[in-house]
């Protein structure tokens, strides 16, 4: 399961509105090889669901990921931080054994 905090829901909904994302779009999250720690998080707005996608819906934002990424992201919460050290979405991933200082890559 992948969840999203209340603050992140508001942020993503506003981002979708500001970017005039097409109706029926969802937030696709996943991982790819790279970054300082070996794996990088990826996010984008998408409209096409694949056959093996896993879907996590709530009242504001639909989150979709592929099965391979879910192995690394299971239990992750998307959160929004707006502090002085930067703002944006962050992944609170309980599976990560190591992360880089910017929080964009991790290892398991």
Secondary structure, DSSP 8 states (H G I E B T S, - for coil): --EE-HHHHHHHHHHHHHTT--TT-EEEEEEEEETTTEEEEEEEEE----TT-EEEE-SS-EEEE-HHHHHHHTT-EEEEEEETTEEEEEEE-TT-SEE-TTSSEEE-
